[in-house]
Amino acid sequence: MDALTEAVLNNASPEVLATAPVPRDYPALYLDAADQDMFRGVAAPDVRSSLRLGRVAMPELAPDEVLVAVMASSINYNTIWSALFQPVPTFGFLRRFARQGRWEARHDLPYHVLGSDGAGVIVRVGDGVRRWKTGDHVVVSCVYADDQEPATHADGMLGAEQRVWGFETNFGGLAHYAVVRASQLVRKPAHLTWEESASIPLCAGTAYRMLVSDRGARFKQGDIVLIWGATGGLGSYAVQLVRNGGGIAVGVVGSAAKARALRELGCDLVLQRDEIGLSPHAGDDPAAAIDSGRRLGAAIRARFGEDPHIVFDYVGKATFPISLYVARRGGTVVTCGSSTGYDHRYDNRYLWMKLKRIVGSHAANLQELSECMRLVELGRLHPTISETYTLDEAPEAARLVQNNGHLGKLGVLCMAPSPGLGVTDPARREALGEARLNPLRLPVAV
């Protein structure tokens, strides 16, 4: 074990952390550029084949960056896309980024360190960093924005050079160390463990922007919100945000086990796809999508007497045409991804003639994430981690996410030697209650 890692694990003082030498390399989960064609012609690719665990070189730190000792991370679907090299290999992102200059050139390597979530300890700060210092406990936003770009000052997500860390950049969070811009940092909630904290930023921040931010669906009290994949990482935070804001959460899931978990989470109406006859072909057949939309709309009206104001859709091709049909006249479909495919087919009459809106949303700017994390610190929003894996088990966790066999978020211990560490306000944790903090960590067979 290197001296800096040992100091971090021993909860050393900032002064000790600052003097311990930075190791020349570190363990990380990465992709090898030589593997980019390994799944060509493979009908059922398995991400465990491309995800590698090994030591990578420590990069130089830019003036506006910090080096974080990553105690924990989590699995997001962008790691699945990266590991499948689909829809394009992410090494192309790194090459394009590298063309900008010296610091960006570091990212163009024959390996790509993945991971877009992280919680840990700052162990080094660049000369240009003002608001953070060695020893601070932080969580990391996935948004890698250029603060010298004018559009960034209107909204960090609007800059042409905005990227997702660990997906469109290198040196991500599924590793013992990560290189992070200071503009990605938010204070870690003191009552949460490392793995709980790491499970929040990307998914909760994205759900917050989609629903609560004025740049999203503009959710308000009393709105009926249909949430696809409501026990997934994004969906489980969406359910909480809707309930907290006085809305009515309608969740759609694919199994009885997930339905039970969703009821524990407090969803107002839980629907199983097979029980209401949603077509598996809706993404390819507009007629099947309309038929499924009628069935889904009838189930929602039977309970509440009206159609959804908002549909929260990150599933994509398989659900989007149903979403567009089932939203009420003047309603909104907000989308942030397409895990089942990007090629959406839908009957456009139900968009223009019913005066509906489609809102595209992507991650969250730093202010939105800060507001979201405030809800966490207040005990109004809770992590939805269901299981925790070690870094060498991360490919198995990624495979679960690839097959939609998970609940909520899957945490990954990076430098942390065991779950449950990192709590610096145990009294607050006890006051909130362990079961309330982990509503999806239940003995549910998925």
C-alpha positions as CSV (number, residue, x, y, z in Angstrom):
1,M,0.0,0.0,0.0
2,D,1.4,3.4,-0.9
3,A,1.8,6.1,1.7
4,L,-1.0,8.4,0.5
5,T,-3.5,5.6,0.4
6,E,-2.5,4.5,3.9
7,A,-2.9,8.0,5.2
8,V,-6.4,8.3,3.7
9,L,-7.5,5.0,5.2
10,N,-6.1,6.0,8.6
11,N,-8.1,9.3,8.5
12,A,-5.0,11.3,8.6
13,S,-5.0,15.1,9.0
14,P,-4.9,17.4,6.0
15,E,-1.3,18.2,6.9
16,V,-0.3,14.5,6.7
17,L,-2.3,14.0,3.5
18,A,-0.6,17.0,1.9
19,T,2.9,15.6,2.6
20,A,2.3,12.0,1.7
21,P,3.7,11.4,-1.8
22,V,1.2,10.8,-4.6
23,P,1.6,7.3,-6.1
24,R,2.9,6.8,-9.6
25,D,-0.1,4.5,-10.5
26,Y,-3.3,3.3,-9.0
27,P,-6.0,0.6,-9.4
28,A,-8.8,1.4,-11.8
29,L,-11.6,-0.1,-13.8
30,Y,-10.9,0.7,-17.5
31,L,-11.4,-0.2,-21.1
32,D,-8.5,-1.1,-23.5
33,A,-8.6,0.6,-26.9
34,A,-7.4,-2.7,-28.4
35,D,-10.8,-4.2,-27.5
36,Q,-13.0,-1.8,-29.4
37,D,-14.0,-4.3,-32.0
38,M,-14.4,-7.3,-29.7
39,F,-18.3,-7.2,-29.8
40,R,-18.6,-6.7,-33.6
41,G,-21.0,-9.3,-34.8
42,V,-21.8,-10.6,-31.3
43,A,-25.5,-11.0,-30.7
44,A,-25.4,-10.9,-26.9
45,P,-22.3,-8.9,-25.7
46,D,-21.4,-9.2,-22.1
47,V,-19.7,-6.1,-20.5
48,R,-17.7,-8.4,-18.2
49,S,-15.6,-9.3,-21.2
50,S,-14.4,-5.7,-21.8
51,L,-14.2,-4.2,-18.3
52,R,-10.6,-4.6,-17.0
53,L,-9.2,-4.0,-13.5
54,G,-5.6,-3.0,-13.3
55,R,-3.1,-0.2,-12.4
56,V,-3.0,2.9,-14.5
57,A,-0.6,5.9,-14.5
58,M,-1.3,8.8,-12.3
59,P,-2.0,11.9,-14.4
60,E,-0.6,15.4,-13.9
61,L,-3.0,17.8,-12.1
62,A,-4.3,20.9,-13.9
63,P,-4.5,24.2,-12.0
64,D,-8.3,24.0,-11.8
65,E,-8.4,20.4,-10.7
66,V,-8.3,18.3,-7.5
67,L,-7.1,14.8,-6.9
68,V,-9.7,12.8,-5.0
69,A,-9.1,9.6,-3.2
70,V,-12.2,7.8,-4.3
71,M,-13.7,5.9,-1.4
72,A,-16.8,4.7,-3.4
73,S,-18.5,5.0,-6.7
74,S,-21.5,3.5,-8.4
75,I,-22.6,1.9,-11.6
76,N,-24.4,4.1,-14.2
77,Y,-25.7,3.1,-17.6
78,N,-23.1,5.2,-19.4
79,T,-20.5,2.7,-18.1
80,I,-22.6,0.0,-19.9
81,W,-22.5,2.0,-23.1
82,S,-18.8,2.5,-22.8
83,A,-18.1,-1.2,-22.1
84,L,-20.2,-2.2,-25.1
85,F,-18.4,0.4,-27.3
86,Q,-21.9,1.4,-28.4
87,P,-23.3,3.5,-30.0
88,V,-19.7,4.5,-30.6
89,P,-16.5,3.7,-28.7
90,T,-15.8,6.4,-26.1
91,F,-12.2,6.6,-27.2
92,G,-13.4,8.9,-29.9
93,F,-14.6,11.3,-27.2
94,L,-11.2,11.3,-25.7
95,R,-9.4,12.0,-29.0
96,R,-11.7,14.9,-29.8
97,F,-11.2,16.3,-26.3
98,A,-7.4,16.0,-26.6
99,R,-7.3,18.4,-29.6
100,Q,-8.1,21.3,-27.3
101,G,-4.6,21.5,-25.8
102,R,-2.1,20.5,-23.2
103,W,-4.3,19.6,-20.2
104,E,-7.0,18.0,-22.4
105,A,-4.3,16.0,-24.3
106,R,-3.8,13.9,-21.1
107,H,-7.1,12.2,-21.7
108,D,-6.2,10.6,-25.1
109,L,-4.8,7.3,-23.8
110,P,-5.0,3.7,-25.0
111,Y,-7.1,3.1,-21.9
112,H,-10.3,4.8,-20.6
113,V,-10.9,4.9,-16.8
114,L,-14.6,4.8,-16.3
115,G,-17.1,6.0,-13.7
116,S,-19.3,9.1,-13.4
117,D,-20.1,9.0,-9.7
118,G,-17.7,9.4,-6.7
119,A,-17.4,10.2,-3.1
120,G,-14.1,10.6,-1.3
121,V,-11.3,12.8,0.2
122,I,-9.4,15.6,-1.6
123,V,-5.7,14.8,-1.4
124,R,-4.3,17.5,-3.7
125,V,-5.6,20.8,-5.1
126,G,-4.4,22.6,-8.2
127,D,-2.9,26.1,-7.9
128,G,-6.1,27.7,-9.2
129,V,-8.5,26.0,-6.8
130,R,-9.9,28.4,-4.2
131,R,-13.0,26.9,-2.5
132,W,-11.7,23.5,-1.7
133,K,-8.8,22.2,0.3
134,T,-6.9,18.9,1.1
135,G,-8.9,16.8,3.5
136,D,-12.4,17.9,2.4
137,H,-15.0,15.2,2.1
138,V,-16.8,15.6,-1.2
139,V,-19.1,14.0,-3.8
140,V,-18.4,14.5,-7.5
141,S,-20.8,15.8,-10.1
142,C,-20.5,14.1,-13.5
143,V,-20.7,17.4,-15.3
144,Y,-17.3,18.5,-16.7
145,A,-18.0,22.1,-17.8
146,D,-15.7,24.8,-19.2
147,D,-16.2,27.9,-17.0
148,Q,-14.5,30.1,-19.7
149,E,-17.3,29.4,-22.2
150,P,-20.0,32.1,-22.1
151,A,-23.0,29.7,-22.3
152,T,-21.8,27.9,-19.2
153,H,-22.6,31.0,-17.2
154,A,-26.3,30.8,-18.2
155,D,-26.5,27.0,-17.6
156,G,-23.5,24.7,-17.2
157,M,-25.3,22.1,-19.3
158,L,-25.6,24.4,-22.3
159,G,-21.9,24.9,-23.0
160,A,-20.7,23.2,-26.2
161,E,-17.7,21.9,-24.3
162,Q,-19.7,20.3,-21.5
163,R,-18.9,16.7,-21.1
164,V,-19.7,13.8,-18.7
165,W,-16.8,12.9,-16.5
166,G,-15.7,9.2,-16.8
167,F,-17.7,8.8,-20.0
168,E,-16.5,11.6,-22.3
169,T,-13.4,12.2,-20.3
170,N,-10.8,10.0,-18.8
171,F,-9.7,9.5,-15.1
172,G,-13.2,8.6,-13.8
173,G,-14.6,7.5,-10.5
174,L,-14.4,3.7,-10.6
175,A,-10.8,3.8,-9.3
176,H,-8.8,4.5,-6.2
177,Y,-8.0,8.1,-7.4
178,A,-9.8,10.4,-9.8
179,V,-9.0,13.8,-11.4
180,V,-11.9,16.2,-11.0
181,R,-12.4,19.8,-11.8
182,A,-13.1,22.0,-8.8
183,S,-16.4,23.0,-10.4
184,Q,-17.6,19.4,-10.1
185,L,-17.5,19.3,-6.3
186,V,-20.2,19.4,-3.7
187,R,-19.9,18.7,0.1
188,K,-20.5,15.1,1.1
189,P,-23.6,14.6,3.4
190,A,-22.1,14.0,6.8
191,H,-24.7,11.4,7.9
192,L,-24.2,9.1,4.9
193,T,-21.6,6.4,4.2
194,W,-19.2,6.7,1.3
195,E,-21.1,4.3,-0.9
196,E,-24.5,5.9,-0.1
197,S,-23.1,9.3,-1.0
198,A,-21.6,8.1,-4.2
199,S,-24.9,6.6,-5.3
200,I,-26.6,10.0,-5.4
201,P,-25.0,12.7,-7.7
202,L,-25.6,11.5,-11.3
203,C,-29.1,10.0,-10.9
204,A,-30.6,12.2,-8.2
205,G,-29.2,15.3,-9.9
206,T,-30.5,14.3,-13.3
207,A,-34.0,13.5,-11.8
208,Y,-34.0,16.8,-10.1
209,R,-33.3,18.8,-13.3
210,M,-35.9,16.7,-15.2
211,L,-38.7,17.4,-12.7
212,V,-38.0,20.3,-10.4
213,S,-35.7,22.7,-12.2
214,D,-37.3,25.4,-14.4
215,R,-35.3,23.9,-17.2
216,G,-37.2,20.6,-17.0
217,A,-40.8,19.5,-16.8
218,R,-41.7,22.2,-14.3
219,F,-43.4,19.7,-11.9
220,K,-45.8,21.2,-9.4
221,Q,-47.9,20.1,-6.5
222,G,-50.7,17.8,-7.5
223,D,-49.2,16.7,-10.8
224,I,-49.5,13.0,-11.8
225,V,-46.1,11.8,-12.9
226,L,-45.7,8.6,-14.8
227,I,-42.2,7.1,-14.1
228,W,-40.8,4.3,-16.3
229,G,-38.3,2.0,-14.6
230,A,-39.3,3.4,-11.3
231,T,-37.1,1.1,-9.3
232,G,-34.0,2.0,-11.3
233,G,-31.4,4.6,-10.2
234,L,-33.1,7.5,-11.9
235,G,-36.6,6.3,-11.3
236,S,-36.2,5.7,-7.6
237,Y,-35.1,9.3,-7.0
238,A,-37.9,10.5,-9.3
239,V,-40.5,8.8,-7.1
240,Q,-39.1,10.5,-4.0
241,L,-39.0,13.9,-5.6
242,V,-42.6,13.6,-6.8
243,R,-43.8,12.5,-3.4
244,N,-41.8,15.2,-1.6
245,G,-43.3,17.9,-3.9
246,G,-46.9,16.9,-3.3
247,G,-47.3,15.1,-6.6
248,I,-48.7,11.7,-7.5
249,A,-46.1,9.1,-8.5
250,V,-47.2,6.3,-10.9
251,G,-44.4,3.7,-11.4
252,V,-44.1,1.1,-14.1
253,V,-41.9,-1.9,-13.5
254,G,-41.2,-5.3,-15.0
255,S,-41.5,-7.8,-12.2
256,A,-43.5,-8.6,-9.0
257,A,-40.4,-8.3,-6.9
258,K,-39.7,-4.8,-8.2
259,A,-43.4,-3.9,-7.7
260,R,-43.0,-4.9,-4.0
261,A,-39.9,-2.7,-3.6
262,L,-41.6,0.2,-5.3
263,R,-44.5,0.1,-2.9
264,E,-42.0,0.2,0.0
265,L,-40.5,3.3,-1.6
266,G,-44.0,4.9,-1.4
267,C,-45.1,5.1,-5.0
268,D,-48.8,6.0,-5.2
269,L,-49.7,3.6,-8.0
270,V,-47.5,0.6,-9.0
271,L,-48.1,-1.1,-12.4
272,Q,-46.5,-4.2,-13.9
273,R,-46.0,-4.2,-17.6
274,D,-47.3,-7.7,-18.1
275,E,-50.3,-7.3,-15.9
276,I,-51.7,-4.4,-18.0
277,G,-50.6,-5.9,-21.3
278,L,-48.0,-3.4,-22.5
279,S,-46.6,-4.6,-25.8
280,P,-42.9,-5.5,-26.1
281,H,-43.1,-4.3,-29.7
282,A,-44.2,-0.7,-28.9
283,G,-40.9,0.7,-29.9
284,D,-41.1,-0.7,-33.4
285,D,-44.9,-0.5,-34.1
286,P,-46.8,2.8,-33.6
287,A,-50.1,0.9,-33.6
288,A,-48.8,-1.4,-30.8
289,A,-47.6,1.8,-28.9
290,I,-51.1,3.3,-29.2
291,D,-52.8,0.2,-27.9
292,S,-50.3,0.0,-25.0
293,G,-50.9,3.7,-24.3
294,R,-54.7,3.1,-24.1
295,R,-54.2,0.3,-21.7
296,L,-51.8,2.3,-19.5
297,G,-54.0,5.4,-19.6
298,A,-57.0,3.4,-18.6
299,A,-55.2,1.9,-15.6
300,I,-54.1,5.4,-14.5
301,R,-57.6,7.0,-15.0
302,A,-59.2,4.1,-13.1
303,R,-57.2,5.1,-10.0
304,F,-57.0,8.9,-10.4
305,G,-59.6,9.9,-13.0
306,E,-57.2,11.7,-15.2
307,D,-54.1,11.3,-17.4
308,P,-50.5,12.1,-16.4
309,H,-49.3,15.7,-16.4
310,I,-45.7,14.5,-16.9
311,V,-44.0,11.3,-18.2
312,F,-40.5,10.7,-16.9
313,D,-38.8,8.6,-19.6
314,Y,-35.2,7.5,-19.7
315,V,-35.9,4.0,-21.2
316,G,-36.2,5.3,-24.8
317,K,-37.2,3.3,-27.8
318,A,-39.3,0.7,-26.0
319,T,-41.4,3.3,-24.0
320,F,-41.1,6.7,-25.7
321,P,-44.1,6.3,-28.2
322,I,-46.3,5.1,-25.3
323,S,-45.1,8.1,-23.2
324,L,-46.0,10.5,-25.9
325,Y,-49.5,9.0,-26.3
326,V,-50.4,8.7,-22.6
327,A,-49.4,12.2,-21.5
328,R,-52.5,14.4,-21.1
329,R,-53.4,17.3,-23.5
330,G,-50.8,19.9,-22.9
331,G,-48.7,17.5,-20.9
332,T,-44.9,17.0,-20.9
333,V,-42.6,14.1,-21.7
334,V,-39.2,14.7,-20.2
335,T,-36.4,12.4,-21.5
336,C,-32.8,12.1,-20.5
337,G,-31.7,8.9,-22.2
338,S,-32.5,5.8,-24.2
339,S,-31.2,2.7,-22.6
340,T,-33.3,0.5,-25.0
341,G,-32.3,2.4,-28.1
342,Y,-32.2,5.9,-29.6
343,D,-34.4,5.5,-32.7
344,H,-37.8,6.6,-31.4
345,R,-40.9,6.0,-33.6
346,Y,-44.1,7.6,-32.6
347,D,-47.4,9.0,-34.1
348,N,-46.8,12.7,-34.3
349,R,-50.5,13.6,-34.4
350,Y,-50.6,13.0,-30.6
351,L,-47.9,15.5,-30.1
352,W,-49.0,18.4,-32.2
353,M,-52.8,18.1,-32.0
354,K,-52.8,17.5,-28.2
355,L,-50.3,20.4,-27.7
356,K,-47.8,18.3,-25.7
357,R,-44.2,19.1,-25.0
358,I,-41.0,17.0,-25.3
359,V,-38.2,18.3,-23.0
360,G,-34.7,17.0,-23.5
361,S,-32.7,16.9,-20.3
362,H,-29.1,16.0,-19.5
363,A,-27.5,15.6,-16.0
364,A,-27.7,18.7,-13.8
365,N,-25.7,21.9,-13.5
366,L,-23.8,22.5,-10.3
367,Q,-26.5,24.7,-8.7
368,E,-29.2,22.1,-9.4
369,L,-27.0,19.4,-7.9
370,S,-26.3,21.6,-4.9
371,E,-30.0,22.1,-4.4
372,C,-30.6,18.4,-4.7
373,M,-27.9,17.6,-2.2
374,R,-29.4,20.1,0.2
375,L,-32.5,17.9,0.2
376,V,-30.3,14.9,1.1
377,E,-28.7,16.8,3.9
378,L,-32.2,17.8,5.2
379,G,-33.3,14.2,5.2
380,R,-35.9,14.8,2.5
381,L,-34.2,12.7,-0.2
382,H,-32.5,9.4,0.5
383,P,-30.0,7.2,-1.2
384,T,-31.5,4.2,-3.0
385,I,-28.5,1.9,-2.9
386,S,-29.6,-1.8,-2.8
387,E,-26.3,-3.6,-3.0
388,T,-22.6,-2.9,-2.6
389,Y,-19.7,-4.4,-4.6
390,T,-15.9,-4.2,-4.4
391,L,-14.0,-2.6,-7.2
392,D,-12.9,-6.1,-8.5
393,E,-16.6,-7.1,-8.5
394,A,-17.7,-4.0,-10.4
395,P,-17.9,-5.9,-13.8
396,E,-20.5,-8.2,-12.2
397,A,-22.5,-5.2,-10.9
398,A,-22.3,-3.7,-14.4
399,R,-23.6,-6.9,-15.9
400,L,-26.6,-6.7,-13.6
401,V,-27.3,-3.2,-14.8
402,Q,-26.9,-4.3,-18.4
403,N,-29.6,-6.9,-17.9
404,N,-31.9,-4.6,-15.8
405,G,-31.5,-7.1,-12.9
406,H,-30.9,-4.5,-10.2
407,L,-32.8,-2.3,-7.8
408,G,-32.0,1.3,-7.4
409,K,-28.3,2.0,-7.3
410,L,-25.4,-0.4,-7.1
411,G,-22.6,1.0,-5.0
412,V,-18.9,0.2,-5.6
413,L,-16.3,0.3,-2.9
414,C,-13.1,1.8,-4.4
415,M,-10.6,2.7,-1.7
416,A,-13.0,2.1,1.2
417,P,-12.2,-1.4,2.7
418,S,-15.7,-2.2,3.8
419,P,-19.3,-0.8,3.6
420,G,-20.6,1.6,6.3
421,L,-17.6,3.9,6.6
422,G,-17.5,7.7,6.1
423,V,-20.2,8.8,8.5
424,T,-19.1,11.9,10.4
425,D,-22.5,12.8,11.9
426,P,-23.8,9.6,13.5
427,A,-26.3,11.4,15.6
428,R,-28.0,12.8,12.5
429,R,-28.0,9.3,10.9
430,E,-29.6,7.8,14.0
431,A,-32.3,10.5,14.1
432,L,-33.2,9.8,10.5
433,G,-33.2,6.0,11.0
434,E,-31.4,3.3,9.0
435,A,-34.5,1.9,7.3
436,R,-35.5,5.3,6.1
437,L,-32.1,6.0,4.7
438,N,-32.0,2.9,2.6
439,P,-35.5,2.2,1.4
440,L,-34.4,-0.3,-1.3
441,R,-31.9,-2.2,0.7
442,L,-34.4,-5.0,1.3
443,P,-34.4,-8.8,1.0
444,V,-36.1,-8.6,-2.4
445,A,-35.3,-11.2,-5.0
446,V,-35.1,-9.4,-8.3
